[in-house]
Amino acid sequence: YYVLHFFHTSDKKEAFVLNLTNLDEALSILLHRVPDLHLPTRNILMSLRKAISNFLVTLPNVFIKPANDSPPLPDLSELEKKGIPILHTEHAEEEYTKLVARRKLLLSLIRDDGWEWSDLQAGSFNHELKLNKDGHYN
């Protein structure tokens, strides 16, 4: 994973650390705030989570330590407005707070790459790949 530390772009929509953090935040919400009934197989989510965790444990080797401050908790109201059920139990919120160290590390990663947590709101990017007649990607 060490090669990933050398990827940087000034485009928020393509920034590796922002996309990785957005993905990790989405996984956190799915794993801790959405009822299991509405999730894909938990093993799929956990496999992806483990891959991200394996990357995160390399960060201290490149001198990235958890931030002193915590990033804000995500606003889940927009998900609820779109019909996604959100758990508001004490247990669900407690499980999510166990991620503080992970989220502080992601915050440091973002800052190390020259971004801020607020830059996570970069919008969507169409990652669809299309082949042209020659079989090459456009």
N, C-alpha and C positions, 0 to 999 in steps of 0.2 A: 504493500500500500504506500510505500514511501514516495513513489513517483507522483502520487496524487497531491502531494504538498507543493508541487511545482506548477500546477495548473492555476492560472489566474486569467480573468477577463474583466474588462471594465463594464461589460453589459450585465446588468442585474439579472436579466432573464436567463442568461447562460452561465452564471457564476456557480461553479461546483459547490462551494461551501454553502451558498444560499439554497441551492436545490437540495443538497444533502440534508440540511437542517429542516427545510420544509417537509421533506419526506419523513424524517424522524419525528417531527411534530405530528404529522398525519398519522403515523403508526402509533404514537402515544395516545392520541385521541381514540383511534380505533380499538386499541388494546385495553384502555382504561376507562373510557367514557361512553362507548357505544355497546349496547347489549349484544351478547354473543349471537343471538338469533339473527342479527342483521349483518354479521361479518362473514367474510370468506373463511375458509379453513384456518384455524388459529396457527397450525404448523407453517402455513405459507407466510403469514405475518411474522412469526417468530424467526423463520429462516432469514428473512430480510433484516429483521432487527438485529440478529446475531452478526450479519455481515457488516452492518453499520457499527456495531459495538467493537468488532475486530479492528476496524479502522480507528475508532476513537481511542482505543488503548495505545495506539502508536503515537498519539499527540504529545505526551510528555517527552518522548524521544526527540522531538523537534522543538522543545521548550515551550509548548503550549500547555498551560496549567488552567484549571477552572477559574473563572472570573470570581471576584469577590462579591459582586452584585448578581442578582438573579434576573433572568429575563421575565417579562410579564407573562402571566398565564394567558392562554389563547381565549379569545371571545368566541364562545360556541353558539351564540344566539343566531348567527346567520345559518349555521347548519340546521338548527331547530326550525327556522323559518322555511327551509327547503324540505322539511319532513324527515330529517335524520334524527332518530331518537337519541337523546343524550341522558346518561345516567347522572342524577343529581344526589345520589346517596352519599352518606358520609364515607363509606368504604371506597367508593369510586374516586372521590376527591382525595382521600388518604393515599390511595395507590398512585395517583398522579403526582402527589407531592414527593413521593420517593424518587422521582426523577430529577430532583433539584441539582444534584451533582452533575448528572449527564447534560442537563440544559445549560449549566454554567460553563461546562467544557465546550459545548457548541457555541455559546456566546463568545468565548475567547477565540475560538477558531474563526468565527465571523470577523471579529475585530482584528485579528492577526492578518486577515486578507483585505483589510481596509474598508470593511462594511460595518453596519450597525444592525441591531435586531429589527429595527423598523424597515430595513431594506428587504426583509422577507416578503413584503407585500409588493413584489415586482410584477405581478400579473402573470398571465399565461403565455406560453410560447408553443406554437404548433411544431411538434417534433415528428410529424408524419414524414416518412421517407418515401419518395416516389421514384420508381425506375423509369428512365427514358427508353426509347426504342433500342438503344445500344446496350441496354442492361446496366447502365451506370446510374447512380443516384443523382437527382437534381439538387 
